[in-house]
Amino acid sequence: MSLLTLLSADDTQQQLAQAVLHKRKLMKLSRNALAERSTVPASTIKKFETTAQISLRQFILLWQSVDSLENLVAVIKQPENKPRSIDEVLQE
């Protein structure tokens, strides 16, 4: 099932790149410092920040260097099935 959205894959990649760039700047890290911290080459970081192209593995390495992986995983966790009404509570 496909959901209707105005957000494209390219838009999403750009937003992820901007999020890492923003976090890097908040932490006052140069690309070289982030490269040392993440093991992702500085040239790859520059390419990611300018084109939003990167491997998933390298994105994860960058993310864990600027934020927690728990925050990243929280985005994809399935919500618990919570009752929406008192009737659903009573049925269980």
QUIRACOR-V415519 format. One record per residue. RES is the residue in three letters. SS is DSSP state (hx for helix, st for strand, lp for the rest). PSI is psi in degrees with one decimal (none if undefined). OMEGA is omega in degrees with one decimal (* if undefined). Layout:
res = <RES & RES>
ss = <SS & SS>
psi = <PSI & PSI>
omega = <OMEGA & OMEGA>
This chain:
res = <MET & SER & LEU & LEU & THR & LEU & LEU & SER & ALA & ASP & ASP & THR & GLN & GLN & GLN & LEU & ALA & GLN & ALA & VAL & LEU & HIS & LYS & ARG & LYS & LEU & MET & LYS & LEU & SER & ARG & ASN & ALA & LEU & ALA & GLU & ARG & SER & THR & VAL & PRO & ALA & SER & THR & ILE & LYS & LYS & PHE & GLU & THR & THR & ALA & GLN & ILE & SER & LEU & ARG & GLN & PHE & ILE & LEU & LEU & TRP & GLN & SER & VAL & ASP & SER & LEU & GLU & ASN & LEU & VAL & ALA & VAL & ILE & LYS & GLN & PRO & GLU & ASN & LYS & PRO & ARG & SER & ILE & ASP & GLU & VAL & LEU & GLN & GLU>
ss = <lp & lp & lp & lp & lp & lp & lp & lp & hx & hx & hx & hx & hx & hx & hx & hx & hx & hx & hx & hx & hx & hx & hx & hx & hx & hx & lp & lp & lp & lp & hx & hx & hx & hx & hx & hx & hx & hx & lp & lp & lp & hx & hx & hx & hx & hx & hx & hx & hx & hx & hx & lp & lp & lp & lp & hx & hx & hx & hx & hx & hx & hx & hx & hx & hx & hx & lp & lp & hx & hx & hx & hx & hx & hx & lp & lp & lp & lp & lp & lp & lp & lp & lp & lp & lp & hx & hx & hx & hx & hx & hx & lp>
psi = <129.4 & 131.2 & 141.5 & 125.8 & 151.3 & -3.2 & 124.1 & 169.7 & -40.3 & -41.7 & -43.1 & -44.7 & -42.7 & -41.6 & -38.2 & -42.6 & -42.5 & -35.5 & -44.1 & -43.1 & -46.1 & -46.0 & -38.6 & -44.4 & -37.7 & -35.6 & -2.4 & 42.2 & 133.0 & 168.3 & -38.9 & -41.0 & -41.0 & -35.8 & -44.3 & -41.8 & -36.4 & -18.3 & 8.1 & 128.0 & 144.9 & -35.2 & -34.6 & -38.5 & -44.6 & -45.8 & -43.3 & -44.9 & -25.4 & -30.4 & -12.2 & 17.5 & 126.9 & 156.6 & 156.6 & -43.4 & -45.3 & -36.0 & -45.2 & -41.2 & -40.8 & -46.2 & -44.3 & -14.3 & -18.1 & -10.5 & 177.8 & 145.9 & -27.2 & -38.9 & -36.3 & -45.3 & -31.7 & -27.3 & -31.4 & -2.0 & 141.1 & 134.8 & 148.1 & 147.5 & 93.1 & 144.8 & 141.4 & -8.9 & 166.6 & -32.2 & -40.7 & -34.9 & -45.3 & -29.4 & -29.7 & none>
omega = <-178.8 & 177.9 & 177.5 & 179.2 & 175.5 & -179.0 & -179.9 & 176.1 & 178.1 & 177.5 & -178.9 & 177.6 & 179.1 & 180.0 & 177.5 & 178.4 & 179.4 & 179.0 & 178.9 & 177.9 & 180.0 & 180.0 & 178.4 & -179.3 & 176.4 & 179.5 & -179.3 & 178.3 & 170.5 & 175.5 & 179.7 & 178.9 & 177.5 & 178.0 & 178.2 & -177.0 & -171.8 & -172.1 & 174.6 & -178.3 & 179.9 & 178.8 & 177.5 & 177.3 & 178.3 & 178.9 & 179.6 & -178.4 & -178.5 & -177.3 & -177.4 & 178.9 & 179.4 & 175.4 & 178.1 & -179.6 & -179.8 & 175.8 & -179.7 & 177.7 & 177.2 & -176.8 & -177.9 & 176.8 & -179.3 & -178.8 & -179.7 & 176.4 & 177.0 & 178.2 & 178.2 & -179.2 & -179.8 & -179.8 & -174.4 & 179.7 & 177.4 & 178.0 & 176.5 & 176.4 & 179.5 & 178.1 & -179.5 & -179.6 & 177.3 & 178.7 & 178.8 & 177.7 & -177.6 & 178.7 & -178.4 & *>
